[in-house]
Amino acid sequence: MQIVTLRRLAAAAMMVAAPVAMAQSVQHTTGTVTFRVFNNGYYGNALGVPATGAFVFNGVNGIFEGQLMVGVSANQVAGSPYAATNAHEWTAGANPTAITPPASFDQAYVAGPFTDGAVANPNPIGLSVLQRTYSSSAEPNNDFGIVELEITSALAHAAMYVGMFADWDVGPAATADLGGYDAGSKLLYVWDNSGGNPNYYGVAVIGHPVSGYTDDAGAGGNPTEPQIYLGLTTASAPAVTPADRRTVIGAGPFGVAAGGTLIVRFAYVGGTSQADIIANANAAQALFPPVAVENTPNAAGYALSATAPNPVNSSASLAVTVPTSQDVRVAVYDVTGREVSVLVDGTLAAGTHEINWDASALPSGVYMVRLAAGSQQLARTVSVAR
């Protein structure tokens, strides 16, 4: 780093005062991107300490620290930028482990689940997060890394916002960065206004609506929970003065039932120009078509149960309920939207029907079971784990 700001010094001081075990990480090394991911909601660097291969595009690192942020109110946000392990609001989960990548990717890792129940978190939401990350070496998918978060909430929340905080240090001097937002690709990005680094870097929400964004979280200082929540929920015009850019972009809001699970995805993206990074973000969007209805248990007499068990090893059962005799289709889709199994395709009588699903031929990963009956569409996310 060319400069050391107060937040770096504070993080370093905390670590010296109370040495603790570092979070575990793994490095994606495909395409033009090197992307380090951790087992506790950090991306790029963790714990205020730079790591090799943070988020590197075309050989140049662009990030100081990234982190998952989940908020349900201005005073209840899971995540704490620049925190040493003993002050971190996410507990570390199982170490990142290689898994079979889905179509269009060459590398894939799973980590966790990690939770927001750390001792340092004074007001936990009640979350458990299983994280999968993907990267590719082939055009047009080699300029980004995907973060896929399977979030389970112990409590019901009417409006949950899921987002990414990122402190970008793009140029030789971290204080010379500018930011921009592209609504079409759902991308919040930064670049070096001094010309020392020609690359662009950013985070895009994949599939879901953008709930808010800012490229100046903390207004020049370390962001507080209310400032993070504001970034998750409110769109702010990009700042016009070069500075140390600290961005927040959010997805949602999501209504979550007690014990409910949702899938949210983000892409960490690089580009050689504004047009190029937007094109790369659009390529990431194309891999994960938006899902109109997720995790909806019932509607107007229709119901689609969760699978038992979940995660699925080789087989599972689920129940479908329809109010009248009618044509029903129940199919399974992978994370790219590709249909991989058809469980029902025909007429079902009114009532509840138990369906068996043989998942033995499918690789580990996240899938969606979708019920289509007339104008009704219900869906459930499910994990396959070997």
GUMI-141845 format. One record per residue: x, y, z of N, C-alpha, C in turn. Coordinates in steps of 0.05 Angstrom, whole numbers, plus 32768, in hexadecimal, padded with zeros to 4 digits. Example, Ala and Ser with C-alpha at 12.3 -4.5 7.8 and 13.67 -1.06 7.14 Angstrom:
// GUMI-141845
81087F8E809C80F67FA6809C81087FBE809C;81017FD3808E81117FEB808F81028001809D;
//
This chain:
// GUMI-141845
80117FE88000800080008000801280198000;8009802E7FF2801880467FF1801380598008;7FFB805780157FF58067802B7FE980568041;7FEB805F805A7FE0805180707FCC8064807E;7FB3805D807E7F9E806F808A7F99806680A7;7F89807680B57F84807080D17F76805580D5;7F65804D80C37F57803480C77F6A801D80C5;7F7F801E80B47F93800980B37FA2800780CD;7FAA801F80D77FB9802080F07FA980148107;7F8F801B81077F7D8011811C7F7B7FF3811B;7F777FE981037F757FCC81007F8E7FBE8109;7FA57FC981017FBF7FBD81087FC37FBE8127;7FBB7FD481337FBE7FD681507FAD7FC2815F;7F957FBD81557F837FA981617F907F8D8160;7F9D7F87814A7FA87F6D81477FC17F698158;7FD07F7E815C7FE87F7C816D7FDF7F79818A;7FC97F8781927FC07F8681AD7FB47F6A81B4;7FA87F5D81A17F9A7F4481A77F9E7F318190;7FB57F24818E7FBB7F1281787FA87EFB8178;7F9C7EF581617F897EDF815E7F8F7ED18143;7F827EBA81407F867EAB81277F797EBA8110;7F877EB980F97F7D7EC680E17F677EB580D4;7F547EC380C77F417EB480B77F4F7EA580A1;7F427E9080977F4E7E8080827F437E898067;7F547E8780527F4C7E9180387F557E7E8022;7F4B7E84800A7F547E757FF27F547E897FDB;7F647E847FC77F687E977FB17F5E7E8B7F97;7F4B7E9A7F8B7F437E947F6F7F587E9F7F5C;7F617E8F7F497F777E977F387F717E907F1B;7F5A7E987F117F527E937EF67F507EAD7EE6;7F537EAA7ECC7F4F7EC17EBA7F617ED97EC1;7F567EF17EBF7F657F097EC47F647F117EE2;7F567F007EF27F507F087F0D7F5D7EF57F21;7F687F007F367F707EF27F4E7F5F7EFC7F65;7F517EEB7F737F3D7EF47F867F3F7EE27F9E;7F457EEF7FB57F477EE07FCF7F2D7EE27FDE;7F237ECB7FE87F0A7ECB7FF87F107EBC8012;7F027EC580277F067EBB80427EED7EAC804C;7EF07EA080637EDB7E90806F7ECB7E9F8084;7ECC7EBA80837EBE7ECA80967EB37EE4808B;7EAB7EE380717E9E7EFA80657EB07F10805B;7ECA7F0B805A7EDD7F1E804F7EE57F168033;7EEB7F2A80227EF37F2580067F0B7F388000;7F1E7F2D7FF17F367F3D7FEC7F4A7F3B8002;7F487F4D80157F587F4C802E7F467F488045;7F527F3F805C7F427F3B80747F507F47808C;7F407F50809F7F4A7F5880B97F5D7F7080B7;7F5A7F8080A27F6B7F9880A07F887F928098;7F8E7F7980917FA97F71808A7FA97F68806D;7FB87F76805C7FB97F6F803F7FC17F52803B;7FB47F4580287FBA7F2980217FC37F288004;7FD57F167FFD7FDD7F137FE17FC67F0A7FD0;7FC37F177FB97FAE7F0F7FA67F937F177FB0;7F907F2F7FB97F777F397FC57F617F397FB0;7F5E7F4E7FA07F4E7F4D7F887F607F5B7F72;7F6D7F4A7F637F817F527F4F7F747F4F7F34;7F757F657F247F6C7F647F087F837F6C7EF6;7F897F5C7EE27F9F7F627ECF7FB97F677EDF;7FBD7F597EF47FD67F5B7F037FD87F717F18;7FC37F817F1B7FC47F977F2E7FAE7F947F43;7FB57F957F5C7FA17F937F727F917FAD7F73;7F777FAB7F7A7F677FC37F7B7F587FC67F95;7F5B7FB47FA87F4A7FB57FC07F5B7FB47FDA;7F517FC27FEE7F5D7FC080097F4E7FAB8019;7F337FAD80197F237F9A80287F067F9A801E;7EFB7F82801C7EDE7F8080167ED17F6F802B;7EB67F72802F7EA97F6380447E8B7F62803F;7E7F7F4B80467E627F4880457E557F58805B;7E3F7F6680537E2F7F7680667E127F6E8063;7E057F6880797DE87F6280797DDB7F73808D;7DC67F8280857DB97F9480987D9B7F918098;7D8F7F9480B07D727F9480B27D687FAE80BE;7D7A7FBF80C87D737FDA80D27D8D7FEA80D3;7D8A800480D87DA2801580DA7DB4800E80F1;7DA9800081057DB97FF8811D7DBD7FDA811F;7DB87FCC81097DBC7FAF81097DC77FA680EE;7DE17FA880EC7DEF7FA180D37E057F8D80DB;7E057F7680CE7E1A7F6280D27E327F6980C1;7E497F6D80CD7E617F7480BE7E6E7F8C80CC;7E897F8C80CC7E987FA280DA7EB27FA780CB;7EB37FBB80BA7ECC7FC080AA7EE47FC580BC;7EFB7FBB80B37F157FBF80BF7F177FB380DB;7F077F9F80E27F087F9380FC7F1B7F7C80FE;7F2B7F7C81137F3B7F6481187F287F4D8120;7F337F3481207F227F1D81247F127F1F813D;7F1E7F2881537F0F7F28816C7EFA7F3E816D;7EF97F5081597EE47F6481587ED27F618140;7ED57F4A81327EC77F4681197EAB7F3B811F;7E977F4481107E7B7F3C81167E747F228108;7E847F1880F57E7F7EFE80E97E927EE980F6;7E887ED380FF7E9A7EBE81087EA47EAE80F0;7EBC7EA480F17EC77E9480DB7EBA7E7980DA;7EB57E6F80C27EAA7E5580BE7EBF7E4180B4;7EB67E2B80A97EC97E18809E7EDA7E248088;7EF37E1B80867F067E2680737EFC7E228056;7F037E3480447EFC7E3080287F067E16801D;7EF47E08800F7EFB7DEE80047EF27DED7FE6;7F037DE17FD67EFC7DE07FB97EE47DCD7FB5;7ED27DD67FA37EBA7DC67F9B7EB97DC57F7D;7EA97DB47F727EA57DB27F557E987DCC7F4B;7EA57DDA7F397E997DF37F2F7E817DEE7F1E;7E6D7E007F1F7E577DFE7F0C7E5F7E057EF0;7E4D7E017EDD7E537E087EC17E5C7E257EBF;7E6E7E2A7EAD7E797E457EA77E907E4D7EBA;7E977E3C7ECE7EAC7E447EE07EC17E2E7EE2;7EDA7E357EEA7EF07E237EEC7EF87E1D7F09;7EF37E317F1B7EFA7E2E7F377EE17E347F48;7EDE7E257F5D7EC87E2A7F707ED07E217F8C;7EC97E317FA07ECF7E2A7FBC7EB67E2F7FCD;7EB47E1F7FE27E9F7E247FF67EAC7E298010;7EA07E3B80207EAB7E42803B7E947E46804E;7E987E4080677E847E45807C7E747E2B8081;7E5C7E2F808D7E4F7E4980917E5D7E5980A7;7E5D7E7480A47E657E8680B97E4C7E9580C2;7E4D7EA080DB7E357EAC80E77E3C7EC980F0;7E267ED780F67E2A7EF381007E287EF3811F;7E2D7EDD812C7E2B7EDB81497E457EDE8158;7E587EEC814C7E727EF1815A7E6D7F008174;7E7F7EFC81877E7D7F0981A17E7D7F28819E;7E8C7F31818A7E8E7F4E81867E757F5B817A;7E637F4A81707E4A7F5581647E357F5A8179;7E2F7F74817F7E1D7F7A81957DFF7F74818E;7DF97F7281747DDD7F70816C7DDB7F5D8154;7DE07F4381577DDF7F3181407DC47F2F8133;7DC37F2A81197DAA7F26810B7DA07F09810E;7DB37EF681107DAC7EDA81117DB07ECC80F7;7DC97ECF80EB7DCE7EC680D07DE37EB080CF;7DDF7E9E80BD7DF37E8980B67DF77E8B8098;7E107E8D808F7E177E9280737E297E7C8068;7E207E6E80547E317E5B80457E397E6A802C;7E537E6B80277E5E7E7A80117E6A7E697FFB;7E637E6E7FE27E707E617FCB7E7B7E777FB9;7E927E727FAE7E9F7E867F9C7EA77E777F83;7EA57E857F6C7EAA7E7A7F527EBB7E8C7F41;7ECC7E817F307EDB7E917F1D7EE07E807F04;7EE77E8E7EEE7EEA7E817ED47F047E8B7EC6;7F0F7E7A7EB57F267E827EA57F1F7E897E88;7F057E857E817EFD7E887E657EED7EA27E61;7EF17EAF7E4A7EE07EC67E427EC47EBC7E3E;7EB07ECD7E457EB27EE87E507EB07EE97E6E;7EB67ED27E7C7EB17ED07E987ECB7ED07EA9;7EE17EDA7E9D7EFB7ED87EAB7F037EF27EB8;7EF17F067EBA7EF87F207EC67EE97F257EDF;7EDF7F117EEC7ED07F157F057ED17EFC7F16;7ECB7EFF7F307EC77EE97F427EAB7EEC7F4E;7E9D7ED57F507E817ED57F5B7E827ECD7F78;7E737EDB7F887E6E7ED47FA47E517ECD7FA7;7E4B7EB47FAE7E307EAA7FB27E2C7EA47FCF;7E187EB17FDB7E137EB07FF87DF87EA27FFD;7DF87E8C800B7DE07E7E80137DDB7E868031;7DC87E9880357DC57EA5804F7DAC7E9A805C;7DAF7E8E80747D987E8480847D957E96809C;7D7C7E9E80A17D767EB080B87D667EA180CD;7D707EA180E57D627E9480FB7D487EA28102;7D477EBC80FD7D307ECC81047D237ED780EA;7D0A7EDE80EC7CFC7EEA80D57D037F0880D3;7D077F1180BA7D0D7F2D80B57CFC7F36809D;7CEE7F4C80A17CDD7F56808B7CED7F628074;7D047F6E807A7D147F7B80657D327F77806C;7D3F7F65805F7D5C7F6080637D6A7F6A804A;7D817F78804E7D917F8280397DAD7F74803A;7DB67F6A80237DCF7F5B80227DE17F6B800F;7DFA7F7180187E0B7F8180077E287F7C800B;7E387F8A7FFB7E557F887FFC7E617FA48002;7E727FA580167E837FBC801C7E9E7FB6800F;7EAA7FCB80037EC57FC87FF77ED47FE27FFA;7EEC7FE080057EFE7FF680067F127FF27FF0;7F0F80027FDA7F207FFF7FC37F3880117FC5;7F4F80077FC07F6880167FBE7F7380117FA2;7F6980207F8E7F6F80197F727F8980247F69;7F8E803D7F6E7FA7804A7F647FBE80487F77;7FD580527F6E7FED80537F807FE780627F99;7FD680777F987FCC80857FAF7FAF807F7FB2;7FA780737FC87F8B806A7FCB7F7780817FCC;7F8180997FCF7F6F80B07FD27F6880BD7FB7;7F6F80B07FA17F6A80BC7F867F5580AD7F77;7F43809E7F847F30808E7F767F15809C7F73;7F0880967F5D7EED809F7F587EDA80877F54;7EC0808B7F567EAD80757F537E97807B7F40;7E8980667F377E7280697F267E5F80517F2A;7E4780547F207E33803F7F227E25803C7F07;7E2180227EFF7E13801C7EE67DFB800B7EED;7DE380167EE97DCA80097EF17DC57FF07EE0;7DCC7FF07EC67DC67FD97EB57DD47FC07EBE;7DEE7FC27EC77DFD7FAB7ECF7DFD7FA87EEE;7DF07FBB7EFC7DEE7FBA7F1A7E0A7FBB7F26;7E1B7FCC7F1A7E377FCC7F217E3F7FE77F2E;7E4C7FE67F457E597FFD7F527E777FFA7F4E;7E84800D7F427EA0800A7F3B7EB180227F42;7ECB801E7F427EDE80347F487EF580327F34;7F0480497F327F1C804A7F217F2E805F7F2C;7F48805E7F237F5D80707F2D7F5D808A7F1C;7F5580A07F287F5480B97F1A7F6F80C47F13;7F8480BB7F207FA080C57F1C7FAD80B87F03;7FA180A27EF97FAD80957EE27FC280817EE9;7FC7807C7F037FDC80697F0A7FD4804C7F06;7FBA80477F057FB0802C7F007F9A802E7EEC;7F9D80227ED47F8980257EBF7F7080147EC3;7F7080027ED67F5A7FF07ED97F427FFB7EE9;7F2B7FEE7EE57F137FF47EF47F0C7FDC7F05;7F007FE17F1D7EF97FCC7F307EDE7FD27F3B;7ECE7FBD7F417EB47FC27F4D7EA67FA97F57;7E8E7FAD7F627E7D7F977F6B7E617F9B7F5E;7E567F857F547E3B7F857F487E297F727F58;7E107F7B7F5C7DFB7F697F667DF27F587F4F;7DF17F3E7F537DEA7F2B7F3E7DCD7F207F42;7DBB7F277F2F7DA17F1B7F2F7D8C7F2B7F3E;7D927F347F567D7E7F417F667D7E7F5F7F62;7D687F6D7F6A7D687F8A7F697D7D7F977F7B;7D887FAD7F727D9B7FBD7F827D8A7FCE7F95;7D907FCC7FAF7D807FDB7FC37D8D7FF57FCB;7DA77FF87FC57DB580117FCC7DD2800F7FC5;7DE080267FC47DFD80267FBF7E0880417FC6;7E2280417FCD7E3180597FD27E4F80537FCC;7E5D80677FC27E7A80647FBF7E8980747FD4;7E7B807D7FE87E88808D7FFD7E7D80858019;7E7D806B801E7E74806280387E85806D804E;7E79807980627E89808580787E9080A28073;7E8A80AC805C7E8F80C980567EAC80D1805C;7EBE80C080547EDB80C680587EE680BA8072;7ED680AD80827EDF80A0809B7ED68083809B;7EDD807580B17ED4805A80B37EB6805880B6;7EA8804980A57E8B804980A57E7F803C80BE;7E6A804880C87E5B803D80DF7E44802B80D4;7E37801D80E67E21800C80DE7E0B801D80D0;7E02803380DB7DEE804380CC7DF7804C80B1;7E11805280AD7E1B805A80937E1C80428080;7E23802B808A7E22801380797E05800D8071;7DF2800F80847DD68009807E7DCB801D8069;7DD48036806B7DCB804A80587DD58042803C;7DEE8038803A7DF8802F80207DE980178015;7DE0800680277DD17FEE801E7DB57FF48014;7DAA800B801E7D8D801080197D8880298008;7D9C803A80037D9780537FF67DAC80587FE0;7DA380607FC87DB580667FB27DC180827FB5;7DDB80847FB47DE9809E7FB77DF880A47F9E;7DF680BD7F957E0580C57F7D7E2380C27F82;7E3380B87F6F7E4F80B57F727E5D80D07F79;7E7080CF7F8B7E7F80E77F927E9080F17F7A;7E94810B7F797EA281167F627EBF811E7F69;7EC7811B7F827EE281217F8B7EF181087F8F;7F0981057F847F1980ED7F887F1F80E97FA6;7F1D80D17FAF7F2180CB7FCC7F2680AD7FCF;7F2980A47FE87F2B80887FEE7F0F807C7FED;7F08806D7FD87EED80647FD37EE6804C7FE4;7ED1804E7FF47EC6803880047EAA80347FFB;7EA5801F7FED7E8B801B7FE07E7980077FEF;7E5F800B7FED7E4B7FF87FF67E367FF57FE1;7E307FDC7FDA7E197FD77FC87E087FC17FD4;7DEE7FC47FD37DDC7FB27FE17DC87FA67FCE;7DBD7F8E7FD57DA87F807FC77D907F7D7FDA;7D787F7D7FCF7D607F787FDF7D4B7F8E7FDA;7D397F917FED7D377F8380077D2C7F678004;7D347F5580167D2A7F3A80177D197F368030;7D017F2B802C7CF27F2280437CF97F058049;7D027F0080627D0C7EE680697CFC7EDB8081;7CF27EC3807F7CE47EB680957CF87EAA80A8;7CF07EA580C17D017E9780D47D0A7E7C80C9;7D247E7880C87D2F7E6080BC7D307E60809E;7D297E7780927D297E7980757D457E7D8069;7D497E7680507D627E7880437D5F7E878029;7D737E9880227D737EA580097D8E7EA47FFD;7D907EA67FE27DA97EA67FD37DAD7EC27FC8;7DC47ECE7FCD7DCB7EE87FC37DE77EE67FB7;7DEB7EF27F9F7E047EF17F917E0F7F0D7F8B;7E2A7F0F7F8B7E387F277F837E4F7F1F7F71;7E587F317F607E707F2D7F507E847F437F56;7E9C7F3B7F5D7EB37F4D7F5E7EBF7F4E7F42;7EC07F667F367EC47F687F197EDC7F7A7F13;7EEC7F747EFF7F017F857EF57EFC7F8C7ED8;7F087FA27ECF7F067FAA7EB37F1C7FBD7EAB;7F217FBF7E917F367FD17E877F2C7FED7E82;7F127FF17E837F05800B7E7E7EEA800B7E8A;7EDC80217E8A7EC180227E947EAF800F7E83;7EB180117E697EA180007E587EA77FE27E5C;7EC17FDC7E617EC97FC07E647EBF7FB47E7E;7EC17FC37E947EB87FB87EAE7E997FB57EAE;7E8B7FC77EA07E6E7FC47E9E7E677FAB7E8E;7E767FA77E787E717F8F7E687E777F757E78;7E8C7F767E887E937F5F7E987E7E7F597EAE;7E737F6F7EB97E5D7F6B7ECD7E447F607EBF;7E3F7F687EA77E287F5D7E987E2C7F3F7E92;7E457F387E8D7E4B7F1B7E887E457F0B7EA2;7E4B7F167EB97E457F097ED27E277F077ED6;7E187F1C7ECF7DFB7F1B7ED17DEF7F057EC0;7DFA7F017EA87DEF7EEE7E957DF17ED17E9F;7E047ECC7EB17E077EB17EBC7DF27EA97ED0;7DE57EBD7EDC7DD17EB87EF17DB87EC77EEC;7DA77EBD7EDA7D8E7ECB7ED47D7E7ED17EED;7D717EE87EEF7D617EEE7F077D4A7EDA7F0B;7D457ED47F247D2F7EC27F2B7D197ED27F36;7D017ED07F2A7CEA7EE17F327CE17EDA7F4E;7CE17EC17F567CD77EB97F707CEA7EA57F7C;7CF47EAC7F947D067E997FA27CFC7E957FBF;7CFE7E7C7FC87CF87E767FE47CDC7E7E7FEC;7CC97E7B7FDA7CAD7E817FE17C9F7E677FE7;7C977E6380017C8D7E4880087C717E427FFE;7C5F7E567FFC7C447E507FF37C377E697FE9;7C227E667FD87C137E7C7FCD7BF97E717FC2;7BE27E7C7FCB7BC87E757FC07BC27E577FBF;7BCA7E497FD47BC57E2D7FD57BDA7E1C7FC9;7BEF7E287FBD7C067E197FB27C1C7E197FC7;7C2C7E037FC77C427E027FDA7C587DF17FCF;7C717DF87FD57C887DE97FCE7C997DE77FE8;7C9D7DD07FF27CAB7DCD800C7CC97DCE8007;7CD87DD2801D7CF57DCF801C7CFB7DB18018;7D137DAC800D7D1B7D90800A7D247D858025;7D217D6B80287D2A7D5D80407D3B7D458036;7D567D45803C7D637D5A804C7D6C7D71803B;7D777D8680477D847D9C80397D9C7DA5804B;7DB47DA180437DBD7D9980287DB67D7C8021;7DB57D7880067DAF7D5D7FFB7DCA7D4F7FF5;7DCB7D357FFC7DE37D267FF57DDE7D187FDA;7DCC7D047FDA7DC77CF67FC17DA97CF67FBA;7D977CF87FCE7D7B7CF97FC87D6D7D097FDD;7D557D127FD67D457D227FE97D277D207FE1;7D167D297FF37CFA7D2A7FED7CF07D477FF2;7CDA7D4D7FE47CCD7D677FE87CAF7D637FE2;7C9F7D777FEB7C827D747FE77C787D8C7FD6;7C657D867FC57C587D997FB47C3A7D997FBA;7C2E7DB07FBE7C117DB27FC37C047DC47FAD;7BEF7DBA7FA17BDF7DCA7F8E7BC27DC97F96;7BB37DDF7F937B977DE07F9C7B847DD27F8A;7B8A7DCE7F707B797DC07F5D7B897DAE7F4C;7B7C7D9C7F3E7B8A7D8B7F2B7B947D9B7F14;7BAD7D997F0D7BB87DAA7EF87BD47DA07EEF;7BDE7DAC7ED97BF97DA57ECF7C0D7DB37EE1;7C227DA47EE87C367DAE7EFB7C527DA67EF0;7C647DB97EF27C807DB27EEB7C927DBA7F03;7CA27DA77F0C7CB57DAC7F217CD07DA57F16;7CE27DB87F157CFD7DB37F097D127DBF7F1B;7D2B7DB67F177D427DBF7F267D557DCE7F13;7D5F7DE57F1D7D717DF57F0D7D8B7DFA7F1C;7DA17DFC7F0C7DBB7E037F197DBE7E217F1B;7DD57E2B7F257DD97E477F2A7DD97E587F10;7DDD7E4B7EF97DDD7E5A7EE07DC17E5B7ED4;7DAD7E4F7EE17D927E4E7ED67D8D7E377EC4;7DA07E247EC17D9D7E0D7EB07D8C7DF87EBE;7D787DED7EB07D687DD77EBB7D787DBE7EBC;7D7A7DB17ED47D8B7D997ED77D7A7D817EDE;7D627D847EE87D517D6D7EEF7D347D767EED;7D237D637EE47D067D677EE37CF97D537EF6;7CEB7D5C7F0B7CE07D4A7F1F7CC37D447F19;7CB47D577F0F7C987D537F087C937D627EEE;7C857D567EDB7C7C7D647EC37C637D567EB9;7C4C7D5E7EC57C337D527EBE7C1D7D5B7ED1;7C077D4D7ED17BEF7D557EE17BF17D497EFD;7BEC7D5A7F117BEA7D527F2D7BCE7D577F37;7BC37D457F467BA97D497F537BAC7D5E7F69;7B957D6A7F717B957D7D7F877BA07D6F7FA0;7BB07D7D7FB07BBB7D727FC87BD97D747FCA;7BE47D667FDC7C017D677FE17C0E7D4D7FD7;7C247D507FC97C317D397FBD7C4F7D397FC5;7C587D227FCE7C757D1F7FD57C847D167FBD;7C9B7D247FB87CAB7D1F7FA07CC77D177FA9;7CD27D027F9D7CEE7CFA7FA37D007D057F8D;7D177D0E7F967D2B7D1A7F847D457D0B7F86;7D4E7D007F707D687CF37F6F7D7C7D087F65;7D8D7D117F787DA17D257F717DBD7D1A7F6F;7DBF7CFF7F6D7DDA7CF27F6E7DEC7CFA7F57;7DE07D027F417DF17D097F297DFA7D267F29;7DF07D367F3C7DF77D527F3B7E0F7D597F4D;7E207D6B7F447E377D737F547E2E7D847F6C;7E3F7D877F807E397D987F977E347DB57F8D;7E227DC27F9B7E1C7DDE7F947E007DE67F9C;7DF87DFE7F947DDE7E087F9A7DCC7E057F82;7DB37DFC7F877DA07DF87F727D857E047F7A;7D737E077F677D597E117F6D7D447DFE7F62;7D317DF67F747D1A7DE67F6C7D037DF97F67;7CF77DF77F507CE27E0A7F487CC97DFB7F40;7CB27E047F4C7C987DFA7F457C8A7E0E7F33;7C807E057F1C7C707E157F0A7C557E077F06;7C407E167F0D7C247E0B7F097C127E227F02;7C0A7E237EE97BFA7E397EDF7C0A7E537EE1;7BFF7E677EEE7C0D7E817EF17C1F7E817F0A;7C1E7E6C7F1A7C2D7E6B7F337C497E607F2F;7C5D7E6D7F3C7C787E637F3C7C837E667F58;7C8C7E4F7F637C987E4E7F7D7CB47E427F7B;7CC67E4A7F8C7CE17E3F7F8A7CEE7E3D7FA5;7D007E2A7FA77D107E257FC07D2D7E207FB8;7D3F7E2D7FC77D5B7E277FC37D637E0F7FD3;7D767DFF7FC97D7F7DE77FD67D9C7DE37FD0;7DAB7DD77FE27DC77DD17FDE7DCB7DB37FDA;7DDD7DAD7FC87DE67D917FC57E037D907FCF;7E087D7F7FE37E237D7D7FEF7E2B7D607FF1;7E427D5A7FE67E4C7D3E7FE77E5E7D3A7FFF;
//
